[in-house]
């Protein structure tokens, strides 16, 4: 195995109305990595800087155990902090991410025109919570969100083959079109960034999301001053208490990681760990657009409306049900899929998993606070079945059934 990954000098060009910044990747991993955005935003990009490639491919290099050599210039502050702090943080999160060394020419340029304070907008709970709070007048104007972003760096699915990459790009644009009307309502620009970065990542988006999102923001660092990245939905107490039981989800260490992904003029801010997911959900109910734009779906094949059956949809629907407002979300969820049978299964899932899943524990705590006994919403037969669905045997039988049906 090669012991080095080399990122060639960045190359900028306009293609089909998009400004594209790309770099050749060689060594332990090979290919061409790119980021692109509408041509009207090309002045937001410094085509001489490779900070986005450094952060975006850091996980790739650590997973391969290969030193990262950047031919383009990067921020002196970023290079120092990544080598000194960010790499040990990631190694501490997941030991299979081996300690490596990053080399590059450095720059200390400060972009005086950087005046954008932004956050990604996906329509999810954490996304809404950050935008609602950090765009309010209670946030000082220098830090107040004034721009929204939508990235294709893995949240729509991971892909390598041309067909899969094409599908994910189509999905990215379809979701972007759904969210544009919200941006128009709140009178903020919604800036899209497309990329094939996820095709270089060896694992899923949960393990790479923080690095991927910040890399896309760094792609536009000539204009972005502060970029807010929402927390994974757990509060500080829960995050600190459960560090030893993490499954490699990178967002668990955002508060340690993001301060070490900053440059001389760009600041990455971990936001939202002051509240757990159910508390965020309850608080954003005061924000009217939530009822029309909430999109939490984790089904990689779903493009438009929430699928209403995946884990993320189930968690959100039972939380909204406990809060007594689920009926108000009929425009974004298919409530016919939340029938009596589904409700029994959702309640059983919370009761079964509350001791080893942060999100189900949070929902269980909410039910206790509301004096709602979830045991009355289900039965032991359902609880046993839901426990069985999490076993390896269930997965084997499910796959066998699908294979038989496809014959």
TORGUMAR-128331 format. One line per field, with one value per residue: residue number from 1; x, y, z of N, C-alpha, C in turn; residue in one letter. Coordinates in pm, whole numbers. Layout:
<recs>
i: [NUM|...]
n.u: [X|...]
n.v: [Y|...]
n.w: [Z|...]
ca.u: [X|...]
ca.v: [Y|...]
ca.w: [Z|...]
c.u: [X|...]
c.v: [Y|...]
c.w: [Z|...]
aa: [a|...]
</recs>
This chain:
<recs>
i: [1|2|3|4|5|6|7|8|9|10|11|12|13|14|15|16|17|18|19|20|21|22|23|24|25|26|27|28|29|30|31|32|33|34|35|36|37|38|39|40|41|42|43|44|45|46|47|48|49|50|51|52|53|54|55|56|57|58|59|60|61|62|63|64|65|66|67|68|69|70|71|72|73|74|75|76|77|78|79|80|81|82|83|84|85|86|87|88|89|90|91|92|93|94|95|96|97|98|99|100|101|102|103|104|105|106|107|108|109|110|111|112|113|114|115|116|117|118|119|120|121|122|123|124|125|126|127|128|129|130|131|132|133|134|135|136|137|138|139|140|141|142|143|144|145|146|147|148|149|150|151|152|153|154|155|156|157|158|159|160|161|162|163|164|165|166|167|168|169|170|171|172|173|174|175|176|177|178|179|180|181|182|183|184|185|186|187|188|189|190|191|192|193|194|195|196|197|198|199|200|201|202|203|204|205|206|207|208|209|210|211|212|213|214|215|216|217|218|219|220|221|222|223|224|225|226|227|228|229|230|231|232|233|234|235|236|237|238|239|240|241|242|243|244|245|246|247|248|249|250|251|252|253|254|255|256|257|258|259|260|261|262|263|264|265|266|267|268|269|270|271|272|273|274|275|276|277|278|279|280|281|282|283|284|285|286|287|288|289|290|291|292|293|294|295|296|297|298|299|300|301|302|303|304|305|306|307|308|309|310|311|312|313|314|315|316|317|318|319|320|321|322|323|324|325|326|327|328|329|330|331|332|333|334|335|336|337|338|339|340|341|342|343|344|345|346|347|348|349|350|351|352|353|354|355|356|357|358|359|360|361|362|363|364|365|366|367|368|369|370|371|372|373|374|375|376|377|378|379|380|381|382|383|384|385|386|387|388|389|390|391|392|393|394|395|396|397|398|399|400|401|402|403|404|405|406|407]
n.u: [84|51|217|141|-71|-118|-223|-289|-212|-469|-725|-913|-1216|-1477|-1768|-2052|-2207|-2124|-1879|-1592|-1372|-1098|-886|-618|-588|-357|-170|-220|-487|-672|-779|-1003|-1092|-1357|-1513|-1802|-1993|-2263|-2184|-2216|-2121|-1849|-1647|-1630|-1451|-1115|-901|-642|-606|-599|-733|-988|-959|-768|-905|-1132|-1026|-894|-997|-999|-723|-632|-776|-662|-410|-213|23|-56|-4|-10|-13|-96|-141|-217|-394|-184|-250|-454|-312|-127|-301|-446|-248|-151|-369|-631|-594|-511|-757|-940|-821|-850|-1127|-1180|-982|-899|-859|-570|-279|-138|68|42|149|223|250|226|-9|-92|-298|-557|-892|-1041|-1294|-1465|-1771|-1989|-2209|-2292|-2496|-2564|-2861|-3095|-3347|-3385|-3421|-3201|-3084|-3289|-3305|-3055|-3056|-3286|-3221|-2966|-3010|-3164|-3241|-3124|-2875|-2559|-2498|-2261|-2225|-2456|-2661|-2676|-2687|-2771|-2676|-2640|-2523|-2371|-2220|-2229|-2455|-2678|-2635|-2381|-2148|-1981|-1974|-2041|-2320|-2441|-2335|-2448|-2722|-2721|-2649|-2870|-3062|-2970|-3012|-3290|-3378|-3272|-3430|-3669|-3616|-3571|-3785|-3818|-3586|-3641|-3861|-3748|-3580|-3307|-3009|-2967|-2711|-2581|-2352|-2188|-2027|-1792|-1676|-1755|-1718|-1461|-1447|-1417|-1604|-1933|-2155|-2210|-1972|-1807|-1921|-1880|-1620|-1659|-1860|-1741|-1527|-1655|-1751|-1508|-1422|-1540|-1415|-1322|-1533|-1687|-1722|-1806|-1906|-2171|-2218|-2457|-2529|-2518|-2762|-2763|-2727|-2470|-2423|-2504|-2338|-2077|-2093|-2124|-1905|-1734|-1883|-1930|-1997|-1818|-1927|-1871|-1970|-1995|-1766|-1751|-1719|-1460|-1324|-1395|-1290|-1032|-1027|-1014|-925|-715|-911|-1153|-1401|-1509|-1794|-1926|-2252|-2546|-2533|-2633|-2880|-3079|-3217|-3503|-3572|-3494|-3674|-3918|-3881|-3850|-4104|-4228|-4158|-4289|-4238|-4139|-4343|-4400|-4167|-4011|-3778|-3657|-3577|-3404|-3379|-3199|-3286|-3509|-3644|-3821|-4086|-4080|-4006|-4137|-4103|-3840|-3564|-3499|-3726|-3919|-3834|-3871|-4147|-4271|-4184|-4305|-4566|-4581|-4556|-4793|-4851|-4836|-5032|-5029|-4828|-4894|-4848|-4583|-4522|-4636|-4907|-5069|-4904|-4845|-5005|-5208|-5069|-4808|-4751|-4745|-4514|-4321|-4323|-4242|-3985|-3856|-3868|-3723|-3468|-3373|-3166|-2927|-2913|-2874|-3069|-3318|-3318|-3342|-3599|-3746|-3700|-3836|-4098|-4134|-4111|-4343|-4522|-4618|-4690|-4520|-4540|-4804|-4870|-4790|-4710|-4594|-4550|-4504|-4278|-4094|-4084|-3978|-3731|-3624|-3600|-3365|-3165|-2904|-3000|-3256|-3192|-3068|-3281|-3456|-3308|-3294|-3562|-3610|-3440|-3559|-3805|-3722|-3652]
n.v: [-120|220|485|742|1015|1228|1552|1730|2057|2303|2357|2592|2648|2745|2568|2481|2686|2672|2733|2554|2392|2190|1904|1680|1356|1133|831|646|666|736|965|1233|1508|1733|2054|2253|2548|2780|3001|3272|3302|3280|3453|3404|3210|3117|3032|2951|2828|2539|2453|2337|2084|1971|1943|1801|1559|1456|1256|1044|1004|942|710|543|538|703|956|1298|1493|1814|1992|2249|2578|2625|2743|2868|2858|2662|2433|2396|2352|2127|1925|1928|1914|1838|1588|1411|1426|1299|1048|972|954|745|481|338|529|633|803|1058|1269|1596|1785|2099|2397|2718|2981|3302|3465|3698|3731|4014|4078|3892|3843|3687|3506|3188|2885|2540|2431|2189|2123|1971|1895|1984|2162|2355|2450|2574|2775|2922|3020|3146|3338|3522|3837|3834|3733|3876|4109|4072|3802|3693|3478|3510|3388|3090|2748|2464|2150|1895|1656|1405|1368|1301|1051|803|756|587|471|580|586|589|826|1010|976|1066|1331|1426|1389|1568|1816|1806|1812|2058|2232|2200|2330|2593|2775|2818|2963|3192|3287|3360|3546|3508|3425|3106|2902|2665|2387|2160|1838|1568|1462|1271|1031|961|879|621|516|568|863|948|912|1093|1343|1599|1685|1684|1879|2115|2131|2198|2448|2582|2589|2819|3025|3285|3449|3365|3424|3324|2995|2794|2479|2249|2062|1703|1648|1583|1685|1860|1720|1458|1400|1412|1217|984|934|711|512|558|522|592|818|1123|1375|1374|1474|1737|1976|1962|1926|2118|2382|2347|2349|2591|2899|3189|3378|3250|3094|2802|2689|2496|2432|2421|2220|2279|2181|1884|1659|1627|1850|2057|2006|2065|2338|2460|2448|2686|2821|2902|2818|2559|2371|2333|2277|2086|1828|1531|1290|981|796|683|664|818|1118|1341|1403|1318|978|850|610|534|519|781|925|785|838|1115|1143|1009|1171|1418|1331|1275|1533|1631|1740|1617|1590|1834|1821|1695|1763|1708|1456|1120|1044|824|612|606|441|248|7|76|270|117|-30|173|276|47|21|245|183|-57|21|230|226|205|372|699|874|743|719|987|1043|875|996|1236|1140|1060|1307|1425|1273|1046|716|498|226|160|202|-7|-362|-675|-871|-720|-583|-793|-872|-638|-634|-861|-774|-640|-822|-1034|-1261|-1185|-998|-1164|-1333|-1140|-1045|-1280|-1319|-1093|-1153|-1388|-1287|-1136|-1312]
n.w: [0|-87|88|92|1|-263|-337|-613|-757|-733|-979|-1147|-1329|-1558|-1618|-1790|-1670|-1409|-1157|-1122|-904|-904|-831|-889|-755|-619|-548|-258|-297|-588|-843|-943|-768|-703|-643|-688|-775|-848|-1120|-1062|-807|-816|-730|-464|-424|-383|-620|-588|-350|-137|87|118|3|169|419|334|238|451|624|443|400|661|714|527|626|524|463|391|117|3|-288|-350|-194|155|446|699|969|964|874|1082|1303|1222|1200|1462|1642|1528|1397|1614|1760|1586|1568|1831|1843|1664|1653|1424|1239|1146|1278|1089|877|751|475|319|117|272|357|485|432|482|421|349|258|354|475|520|719|771|740|694|530|562|625|845|1203|1367|1189|1147|1409|1458|1256|1322|1578|1544|1356|1469|1629|1873|1847|1801|1534|1388|1402|1314|1124|776|535|360|303|85|51|-152|-36|66|232|87|17|-52|-317|-591|-847|-1187|-1254|-1001|-893|-1067|-1006|-737|-771|-914|-719|-526|-660|-689|-422|-352|-504|-367|-129|-187|-173|99|163|15|157|406|318|246|67|-91|-123|-335|-325|-516|-528|-568|-350|-160|-291|-243|14|252|422|571|563|823|955|835|801|930|856|579|540|643|469|230|298|337|77|-11|125|81|110|327|669|922|983|1071|1211|1277|1576|1656|1772|2038|2380|2574|2815|2757|2537|2648|2845|2701|2540|2534|2421|2158|1803|1610|1493|1363|1435|1706|1815|1740|1887|1973|1739|1531|1605|1525|1256|1138|969|906|856|850|1040|1191|1353|1608|1669|1874|2070|2314|2359|2360|2108|2133|2285|2116|1910|2036|2083|1829|1733|1757|1536|1247|967|997|998|734|598|726|710|771|685|655|458|194|-66|-93|-220|-215|-16|337|411|616|747|799|1038|1134|1061|1212|1476|1488|1435|1653|1857|1791|1817|2093|2180|2101|1848|1603|1404|1278|1099|866|607|552|643|587|735|738|759|1017|1184|1419|1453|1373|1564|1797|1745|1727|1988|2125|2025|2133|2408|2413|2327|2477|2662|2530|2313|2218|2114|2140|2413|2481|2382|2547|2796|2749|2734|2998|3128|3036|3160|3034|2978|2798|2790|2784|2526|2376|2356|2499|2305|2074|2154|2175|1908|1786|1906|1790|1525|1523|1519|1381|1252|1171|975|785|711|605|385|237|173|13|-198|-298|-383|-593|-785]
ca.u: [0|125|216|119|-170|-79|-330|-228|-251|-609|-750|-1046|-1267|-1623|-1827|-2197|-2263|-2073|-1736|-1546|-1235|-1066|-747|-587|-550|-278|-105|-304|-618|-654|-899|-1012|-1190|-1399|-1622|-1854|-2104|-2304|-2081|-2235|-2051|-1709|-1558|-1622|-1352|-976|-857|-504|-602|-638|-784|-1104|-911|-702|-1006|-1220|-958|-822|-1047|-952|-582|-617|-830|-563|-281|-122|49|-126|84|-89|72|-142|-121|-324|-377|-82|-321|-522|-214|-75|-402|-481|-141|-127|-487|-743|-561|-528|-899|-1001|-764|-913|-1264|-1180|-841|-864|-810|-432|-213|-61|121|2|247|174|293|130|-48|-154|-385|-685|-985|-1108|-1432|-1544|-1874|-2102|-2227|-2382|-2522|-2629|-3004|-3143|-3485|-3387|-3441|-3080|-3069|-3386|-3272|-2942|-3095|-3382|-3154|-2852|-3052|-3249|-3177|-3050|-2737|-2496|-2502|-2138|-2233|-2592|-2669|-2736|-2681|-2793|-2600|-2688|-2406|-2374|-2092|-2252|-2580|-2778|-2590|-2242|-2145|-1854|-1999|-2099|-2466|-2477|-2301|-2550|-2844|-2705|-2651|-3009|-3130|-2922|-3080|-3433|-3397|-3241|-3549|-3770|-3580|-3553|-3894|-3793|-3486|-3709|-3945|-3667|-3502|-3164|-2965|-2939|-2598|-2553|-2218|-2186|-1894|-1782|-1589|-1800|-1669|-1327|-1458|-1425|-1715|-2055|-2159|-2207|-1833|-1729|-2004|-1825|-1510|-1712|-1933|-1647|-1448|-1736|-1752|-1375|-1419|-1588|-1366|-1299|-1653|-1748|-1652|-1843|-1994|-2229|-2251|-2546|-2485|-2585|-2891|-2746|-2675|-2334|-2421|-2512|-2219|-1960|-2115|-2127|-1793|-1671|-1971|-1963|-1975|-1741|-1997|-1777|-2033|-1981|-1647|-1748|-1671|-1315|-1269|-1416|-1197|-904|-1047|-1031|-814|-693|-1031|-1270|-1425|-1609|-1855|-2016|-2369|-2665|-2519|-2697|-3010|-3096|-3305|-3644|-3588|-3490|-3800|-4022|-3857|-3871|-4247|-4269|-4110|-4395|-4196|-4106|-4456|-4408|-4039|-3935|-3735|-3561|-3570|-3272|-3383|-3110|-3351|-3621|-3602|-3910|-4149|-4024|-4059|-4225|-4080|-3700|-3538|-3506|-3868|-3989|-3798|-3932|-4292|-4316|-4158|-4413|-4688|-4576|-4576|-4931|-4860|-4806|-5133|-4997|-4721|-4947|-4796|-4446|-4519|-4752|-4958|-5133|-4803|-4834|-5130|-5199|-4962|-4680|-4730|-4702|-4375|-4236|-4313|-4160|-3847|-3803|-3851|-3617|-3336|-3344|-3045|-2804|-2925|-2890|-3192|-3433|-3313|-3394|-3745|-3801|-3699|-3946|-4225|-4142|-4139|-4482|-4601|-4682|-4638|-4510|-4574|-4946|-4886|-4740|-4729|-4472|-4529|-4445|-4143|-4009|-4064|-3889|-3597|-3579|-3565|-3229|-3070|-2843|-3088|-3364|-3134|-3046|-3412|-3509|-3236|-3335|-3697|-3599|-3379|-3660|-3907|-3665|-3625]
ca.v: [0|346|549|884|1063|1359|1633|1822|2198|2323|2416|2649|2673|2756|2462|2475|2782|2645|2747|2425|2383|2048|1867|1540|1282|1016|761|541|688|803|1021|1378|1559|1867|2129|2351|2632|2864|3094|3403|3305|3241|3540|3354|3102|3146|2915|2915|2766|2397|2420|2248|1949|1920|1900|1702|1431|1418|1125|946|976|876|575|466|543|763|1099|1379|1595|1909|2074|2387|2648|2618|2833|2829|2822|2534|2325|2374|2296|1992|1833|1928|1887|1769|1447|1336|1418|1196|921|939|914|615|441|290|647|637|933|1086|1405|1672|1886|2190|2537|2786|3119|3367|3569|3725|3781|4129|4087|3783|3899|3596|3413|3092|2752|2451|2412|2062|2105|1887|1957|2057|2270|2459|2505|2666|2891|3002|3088|3229|3447|3612|3962|3810|3705|3999|4114|4018|3656|3654|3409|3587|3309|2947|2665|2328|2080|1755|1599|1276|1355|1244|915|791|689|575|444|692|587|630|968|1085|973|1150|1471|1456|1398|1694|1928|1796|1862|2200|2301|2196|2418|2731|2862|2859|3070|3313|3335|3425|3648|3477|3342|2965|2877|2522|2341|2021|1779|1422|1429|1148|913|931|837|475|475|645|1006|972|913|1194|1460|1727|1723|1711|2006|2225|2144|2271|2588|2636|2613|2957|3103|3425|3525|3320|3461|3226|2889|2718|2340|2203|1946|1579|1632|1551|1797|1838|1617|1327|1380|1385|1093|865|931|579|417|610|428|659|933|1233|1492|1366|1549|1867|2084|1950|1922|2236|2492|2318|2352|2733|2969|3324|3462|3163|3027|2696|2693|2387|2497|2343|2118|2324|2116|1754|1662|1650|1989|2137|1986|2141|2482|2513|2449|2826|2876|2857|2743|2420|2285|2315|2240|1987|1713|1460|1153|920|698|732|662|912|1249|1449|1397|1221|844|822|476|513|545|924|963|725|912|1248|1131|977|1291|1513|1274|1299|1677|1661|1826|1541|1615|1959|1793|1605|1804|1661|1314|1041|1001|693|514|611|383|189|-94|146|338|14|-65|287|279|-69|51|339|111|-157|75|353|215|202|462|835|938|679|759|1123|1035|814|1101|1328|1076|1066|1446|1453|1176|957|581|433|84|146|218|-126|-486|-754|-937|-623|-555|-905|-866|-529|-677|-958|-703|-587|-933|-1073|-1360|-1112|-941|-1273|-1373|-1030|-1045|-1400|-1294|-1000|-1224|-1479|-1208|-1079|-1420]
ca.w: [0|-89|220|74|-94|-313|-395|-707|-748|-773|-1111|-1156|-1463|-1569|-1700|-1787|-1575|-1274|-1136|-1071|-855|-899|-806|-913|-636|-657|-437|-199|-357|-716|-903|-955|-672|-741|-579|-784|-733|-960|-1164|-1000|-679|-838|-653|-326|-425|-417|-696|-554|-218|-131|221|111|-27|289|517|275|218|572|666|344|425|791|700|451|694|428|479|291|60|-72|-375|-344|-67|253|559|796|1092|943|867|1217|1392|1178|1240|1607|1724|1464|1373|1738|1794|1502|1610|1958|1814|1596|1640|1290|1168|1196|1280|968|874|633|433|216|125|358|332|601|376|546|320|411|212|413|561|523|830|709|795|600|553|507|666|964|1335|1407|1092|1182|1542|1442|1175|1398|1688|1506|1267|1547|1671|1997|1806|1749|1389|1331|1404|1276|996|668|412|377|209|63|-1|-194|7|130|305|-2|-12|-96|-446|-661|-987|-1261|-1242|-866|-879|-1141|-926|-619|-815|-945|-589|-469|-726|-658|-284|-354|-554|-261|-18|-232|-131|237|158|-32|268|510|247|247|-47|-67|-213|-346|-361|-561|-516|-566|-236|-92|-361|-192|154|260|508|548|590|968|998|761|772|978|767|446|540|660|347|133|341|310|-67|-32|239|48|145|453|792|1023|934|1182|1185|1383|1654|1617|1838|2179|2458|2622|2918|2691|2454|2732|2918|2614|2447|2524|2352|2025|1691|1507|1436|1378|1495|1852|1858|1672|1974|1979|1604|1447|1630|1462|1112|1107|905|957|841|847|1167|1194|1485|1644|1729|1906|2174|2438|2371|2296|1991|2166|2329|1994|1839|2106|2072|1694|1699|1754|1409|1157|847|1029|966|590|538|804|633|856|632|640|351|89|-197|-93|-267|-179|116|431|384|730|804|837|1180|1164|1054|1327|1597|1484|1442|1788|1938|1762|1874|2237|2201|2065|1728|1483|1301|1209|1004|764|478|532|675|549|866|729|797|1163|1234|1552|1452|1369|1692|1892|1714|1763|2134|2164|1988|2234|2535|2397|2291|2553|2744|2449|2198|2272|2067|2203|2554|2485|2364|2669|2898|2718|2774|3145|3165|3002|3236|2938|2995|2667|2801|2752|2382|2308|2430|2505|2178|1982|2202|2138|1763|1753|1947|1689|1401|1536|1523|1254|1189|1103|853|689|661|524|257|163|122|-98|-311|-353|-453|-715|-882]
c.u: [87|111|189|4|-129|-200|-265|-276|-394|-619|-894|-1087|-1420|-1673|-1978|-2259|-2218|-1924|-1687|-1400|-1204|-919|-731|-538|-473|-212|-193|-446|-596|-787|-890|-1125|-1228|-1504|-1671|-1970|-2144|-2201|-2093|-2162|-1901|-1611|-1547|-1509|-1215|-920|-714|-495|-659|-692|-899|-1061|-841|-804|-1093|-1157|-880|-867|-996|-808|-562|-668|-730|-428|-174|-103|-14|-34|1|4|31|-118|-242|-294|-271|-147|-388|-423|-159|-178|-445|-375|-130|-247|-594|-715|-567|-673|-965|-948|-823|-1057|-1269|-1036|-802|-826|-669|-372|-123|-2|82|109|186|248|186|107|-111|-249|-516|-777|-1072|-1254|-1520|-1645|-1998|-2097|-2331|-2398|-2586|-2777|-3050|-3292|-3498|-3402|-3320|-3058|-3162|-3350|-3160|-2983|-3190|-3314|-3046|-2886|-3142|-3170|-3102|-2904|-2676|-2483|-2377|-2142|-2368|-2593|-2740|-2738|-2699|-2716|-2662|-2579|-2440|-2239|-2113|-2386|-2692|-2747|-2445|-2241|-2007|-1878|-2061|-2250|-2510|-2448|-2402|-2680|-2835|-2705|-2793|-3090|-3095|-2999|-3231|-3462|-3369|-3363|-3660|-3744|-3571|-3662|-3879|-3694|-3549|-3795|-3864|-3571|-3351|-3128|-2941|-2834|-2570|-2408|-2227|-2043|-1903|-1694|-1626|-1751|-1528|-1330|-1487|-1540|-1834|-2046|-2156|-2064|-1753|-1797|-1941|-1712|-1562|-1781|-1838|-1559|-1524|-1745|-1617|-1354|-1458|-1533|-1332|-1416|-1712|-1661|-1679|-1936|-2039|-2263|-2333|-2496|-2560|-2716|-2884|-2691|-2537|-2326|-2417|-2387|-2097|-1973|-2100|-2009|-1736|-1756|-2008|-1936|-1904|-1810|-1918|-1838|-2022|-1863|-1638|-1688|-1520|-1252|-1277|-1324|-1060|-915|-1069|-906|-802|-818|-1161|-1281|-1537|-1662|-1948|-2132|-2475|-2652|-2569|-2829|-3010|-3204|-3451|-3668|-3583|-3622|-3911|-4005|-3886|-4017|-4301|-4232|-4199|-4348|-4166|-4219|-4466|-4279|-3961|-3905|-3623|-3522|-3426|-3269|-3305|-3176|-3467|-3571|-3691|-3961|-4080|-4088|-4153|-4208|-3935|-3680|-3554|-3650|-3944|-3961|-3869|-4083|-4340|-4290|-4269|-4546|-4693|-4602|-4716|-4950|-4840|-4905|-5105|-4887|-4765|-4896|-4656|-4427|-4646|-4807|-5033|-5035|-4777|-4966|-5107|-5085|-4825|-4651|-4685|-4555|-4280|-4214|-4226|-4013|-3783|-3775|-3736|-3478|-3293|-3214|-2916|-2813|-2959|-3025|-3316|-3435|-3373|-3546|-3811|-3806|-3812|-4079|-4243|-4175|-4285|-4578|-4683|-4615|-4638|-4546|-4720|-4972|-4842|-4769|-4601|-4444|-4461|-4302|-4048|-3981|-3965|-3746|-3539|-3535|-3424|-3123|-3016|-2933|-3200|-3313|-3114|-3179|-3474|-3442|-3274|-3472|-3693|-3541|-3480|-3765|-3856|-3636|-3733]
c.v: [124|414|698|908|1204|1428|1738|1965|2216|2391|2465|2676|2683|2650|2464|2564|2763|2678|2623|2436|2236|2027|1717|1476|1158|955|649|549|767|856|1171|1425|1701|1923|2228|2428|2719|2972|3230|3417|3276|3328|3498|3252|3157|3024|2872|2837|2624|2356|2320|2103|1888|1863|1789|1564|1383|1280|1015|905|901|732|485|460|606|912|1175|1492|1685|1996|2220|2447|2632|2717|2780|2784|2686|2419|2292|2304|2155|1893|1818|1880|1802|1621|1365|1322|1305|1057|876|895|773|573|388|406|674|778|947|1226|1470|1776|1970|2322|2613|2931|3174|3477|3578|3789|3891|4141|3976|3840|3810|3510|3312|2963|2669|2439|2286|2042|2017|1966|2042|2178|2386|2528|2608|2791|2981|3082|3185|3335|3546|3735|3945|3774|3833|3994|4054|3866|3604|3591|3496|3512|3161|2871|2526|2253|1939|1694|1467|1259|1296|1099|918|716|688|556|564|701|636|778|1055|1090|1068|1298|1514|1473|1529|1812|1925|1850|2012|2279|2304|2302|2565|2824|2905|2974|3201|3373|3413|3527|3631|3403|3199|2923|2727|2494|2193|1968|1628|1376|1297|1022|873|881|688|426|567|790|1036|983|1027|1330|1592|1776|1760|1847|2125|2241|2222|2418|2654|2662|2759|3053|3248|3512|3487|3357|3358|3122|2804|2576|2288|2077|1821|1555|1593|1672|1761|1727|1478|1299|1341|1249|970|857|791|479|466|504|496|776|1059|1355|1492|1447|1686|1977|2079|1969|2056|2354|2472|2303|2495|2789|3108|3412|3382|3089|2925|2685|2574|2447|2393|2239|2164|2253|1982|1763|1691|1793|2083|2128|2069|2291|2535|2506|2591|2894|2822|2780|2595|2327|2254|2261|2134|1864|1643|1325|1105|814|751|736|761|1051|1359|1435|1294|1083|797|683|453|552|692|974|910|804|1047|1239|1099|1094|1393|1463|1297|1446|1722|1743|1748|1570|1742|1940|1697|1641|1752|1514|1247|980|869|581|514|562|317|86|-28|213|238|-20|48|292|165|-43|144|265|10|-96|192|346|212|286|601|895|875|708|898|1124|975|916|1201|1268|1079|1207|1482|1359|1084|820|509|285|59|158|95|-249|-569|-828|-845|-592|-668|-904|-757|-560|-773|-886|-647|-697|-964|-1170|-1291|-1054|-1045|-1315|-1267|-1029|-1165|-1381|-1199|-1067|-1316|-1404|-1150|-1184|-1423]
c.w: [0|46|208|-23|-133|-377|-483|-688|-797|-909|-1116|-1299|-1457|-1666|-1682|-1680|-1432|-1271|-1063|-1027|-837|-872|-832|-783|-680|-534|-387|-252|-485|-769|-914|-864|-712|-645|-684|-723|-851|-991|-1097|-867|-695|-759|-507|-312|-460|-489|-668|-424|-218|5|216|84|95|387|460|263|340|622|573|372|556|785|627|520|608|458|362|245|-32|-156|-374|-207|23|365|656|926|1078|944|1005|1305|1352|1224|1390|1687|1653|1442|1502|1783|1716|1536|1743|1942|1758|1570|1502|1198|1221|1189|1157|980|742|602|321|226|201|316|459|554|453|442|382|370|270|513|570|649|784|786|687|633|482|534|790|1093|1373|1317|1125|1313|1531|1366|1252|1508|1642|1401|1340|1590|1803|1969|1752|1597|1325|1321|1354|1138|893|535|446|269|200|-12|-48|-163|83|197|219|-37|-59|-229|-508|-811|-1057|-1246|-1104|-844|-952|-1064|-807|-656|-851|-816|-519|-529|-697|-518|-276|-400|-450|-155|-58|-181|15|240|112|78|371|450|267|120|-2|-170|-218|-382|-395|-550|-531|-450|-173|-162|-317|-47|162|347|481|589|740|1019|936|752|813|889|629|440|553|537|241|168|313|160|-99|72|207|95|281|571|902|959|1053|1136|1302|1450|1609|1689|1984|2252|2514|2726|2855|2610|2537|2800|2831|2518|2428|2446|2213|1918|1576|1442|1467|1447|1647|1902|1790|1757|1994|1841|1530|1479|1564|1310|1064|1038|965|947|839|979|1153|1336|1503|1721|1766|2013|2310|2460|2300|2189|2027|2213|2210|1919|1902|2084|1933|1650|1696|1623|1298|1034|872|984|817|527|615|719|709|798|613|533|231|-48|-206|-132|-211|-35|206|407|495|789|846|984|1216|1158|1175|1455|1601|1500|1583|1882|1917|1818|2024|2269|2158|1939|1598|1370|1221|1104|894|625|449|569|622|678|859|766|948|1222|1369|1561|1455|1502|1799|1871|1752|1913|2185|2137|2090|2364|2527|2390|2380|2631|2663|2322|2251|2236|2129|2354|2573|2473|2489|2783|2876|2762|2925|3192|3141|3076|3143|2949|2860|2672|2766|2602|2305|2391|2421|2374|2077|2023|2165|1987|1725|1796|1843|1561|1406|1540|1384|1179|1113|972|745|626|570|386|172|99|3|-221|-378|-433|-583|-823|-991]
aa: [x|x|x|x|x|x|x|x|x|x|x|x|x|x|x|x|x|x|x|x|x|x|x|x|x|x|x|x|x|x|x|x|x|x|x|x|x|x|x|x|x|x|x|x|x|x|x|x|x|x|x|x|x|x|x|x|x|x|x|x|x|x|x|x|x|x|x|x|x|x|x|x|x|x|x|x|x|x|x|x|x|x|x|x|x|x|x|x|x|x|x|x|x|x|x|x|x|x|x|x|x|x|x|x|x|x|x|x|x|x|x|x|x|x|x|x|x|x|x|x|x|x|x|x|x|x|x|x|x|x|x|x|x|x|x|x|x|x|x|x|x|x|x|x|x|x|x|x|x|x|x|x|x|x|x|x|x|x|x|x|x|x|x|x|x|x|x|x|x|x|x|x|x|x|x|x|x|x|x|x|x|x|x|x|x|x|x|x|x|x|x|x|x|x|x|x|x|x|x|x|x|x|x|x|x|x|x|x|x|x|x|x|x|x|x|x|x|x|x|x|x|x|x|x|x|x|x|x|x|x|x|x|x|x|x|x|x|x|x|x|x|x|x|x|x|x|x|x|x|x|x|x|x|x|x|x|x|x|x|x|x|x|x|x|x|x|x|x|x|x|x|x|x|x|x|x|x|x|x|x|x|x|x|x|x|x|x|x|x|x|x|x|x|x|x|x|x|x|x|x|x|x|x|x|x|x|x|x|x|x|x|x|x|x|x|x|x|x|x|x|x|x|x|x|x|x|x|x|x|x|x|x|x|x|x|x|x|x|x|x|x|x|x|x|x|x|x|x|x|x|x|x|x|x|x|x|x|x|x|x|x|x|x|x|x|x|x|x|x|x|x|x|x|x|x|x|x|x|x|x|x|x|x|x|x|x|x|x|x|x|x|x|x|x|x|x|x|x|x|x|x|x|x|x|x|x|x]
</recs>
